[in-house]
Amino acid sequence: PWKPVTAKGSVLQATNSGIVLQPGDANAAFKAVEKGKTRLESTRPLCAAQTGRVSCLGIQEWWVTVVVK
């Protein structure tokens, strides 16, 4: 499952997206509250972490840079 999407700094403020997703899917909504640049990001494990199953320490990362003018 994806971890919650986070925003660095104070350029964006989290808000309710109004969308319901399956558990583990990523969804986020943000409102621009000041000018500047920020990064939205999330991660998830590449493999299951359960005992007795194939596992690994790999992480998939997603990010995007947002510029508010």
Sequence and secondary structure as in RCSB ss.txt:
>XXXX:A:sequence
PWKPVTAKGSVLQATNSGIVLQPGDANAAFKAVEKGKTRLESTRPLCAAQTGRVSCLGIQEWWVTVVVK
>XXXX:A:secstr
     EE SSSEEEE       TT    EEEE SSEEEEEEEEEESS  STTS     EEEEEEEEEE 
